[in-house]
Amino acid sequence: MNIRTRSGVVAVLAAVAMIAASLTATSAVSADSTARAGAVQAQALDRHSDAMADDFSVSLNPDSAAVTVRTGEVVLARVNTVVTDGSAQPISLSVRTPPLPDGGLAFSFNSPTIMAGQYSTLAIAPSSQIPKGTYQITVVATGASVTREATFFLTIDGHKPPPMPTIFTSVEPSSVTVQAGQSTTVTLNTEIVSSGPVPLTLSAIAPYGATVTFNPSTVMAGEASTVTITTSEDLVAGSHEITLLASVEWQMTRSRLSLTVTKASSWATWTPYKVGDTVTYIGQRYRCIQAHTSLPGWEPPIVPALWQRI
C-alpha cells in the first residue's frame, strides 16, 4: 500500500470514529431527557394522589355534661363531621368506653351511618344504679379511608328520686252506724295518676275500742280493699272518726270514715229487733239471732231461739 492510499484509509477511520462518538452522545442525552421526564411525571402523579386523599374531622357538641340522673333521663350530644380533604365518604359511628358497671350506660345514634359533612345525635342513657363519677365516652367515626375519634366526658353527680305519683283514696260508704260490740264493713278504693302501679300499704287510726282490719292489707294502686271495723262493748257511744291510710315510701294519703256507735238498750216488749241487735236484761247482755217483734213472755232468757247470751 502506498502512502496516498494509507492516508485515505486513516481519514475514513477518523470520520467513522467521530460519527460513532456523536451518536453515543445523542443517545445519552435522549436517555437522560427521558428519565427526567419520567421523574417529573411520577412526581406529578404523586402530588395528584396526595391531593385526592379523602379525609374528615369529627367533633362533639357539647363535649361534656354533668348531670344528676333519674331513671329514663337521656343526655344528648351532637356528632359533627367536616370534609377536610378530597370527597365525602360514608362514616359508621360507634362508641368505646372503659369497663362500665352492669347496665351503667346505654348509647344510641339517631343516624349510625352518615356521610362526611353530615351530623348525628348521640343519646346517652345513664341507669339509676350507676355510681357517681366521671365517665369517658369515645365516639369512633370509621370512614372508608380513615378513622377519627372524639371524646365526651359524662359526670354523674348523684341520683334523683323517682317521680312522685299522685295517689287518691276514697271510702264507701263514708259513714256507718254500729252498736257497741258489733262490727261493720266498708270498702277502701285507691287510684293513682302520673305514674305506673305501685304497692300501697294500708293502715288505720281508730279510737280506743275499735279495731280495723284490711283484706288485703297491701294493694296495688288502683285496687280496693275490704275494711272491717270491729267494736268492743267498751267503745263510748257517739260519733267517732277513723282515718284510713294508704302509703308508699314517699307519700301517704288519707280517707276519713265517720263511725256512730250506739249502746245496747234494755229489752222491751212490742219492739222490733233485727239479727245482731243487742239488749240488756236483768244485768245480762243478749244478741238477737232471729228477727222478730218482742211480745210479753218472750224475754231473752226464756226464748233461746230468739236470743243468745253474750
Summary of the structure (lengths in Angstrom):
residues: 310
radius of gyration: 50.5
end to end distance: 176.2
largest distance: 194.5
contacts: 871
relative contact order: 0.10
helix: 16%
strand: 51%
